[in-house]
């Protein structure tokens, strides 16, 4: 009997990549425009996303920090994208955050019930 090896790339690895994207966005915002709020928000949300990805790696049911972080960023950056119409950086982060929320939701729905 063939055993299901799970997804091609575990969700927590995608989460670590997302956390790096968010943190690097804050760093780039600071480097290009000298925006300290960008740096602070990028590092804060990147760290929270990293914590959420770490928690996912330990227990796939522990999605709440990651879900709250990506959901909050989807809302905040989605509004910034809507107001400015600029894809970089607001649209990119809003889209990535929305994809993370969707991926987390799908993983919860596909999880075997206990």
Beta strands, then each sheet from edge to edge (+ up, - down):
end
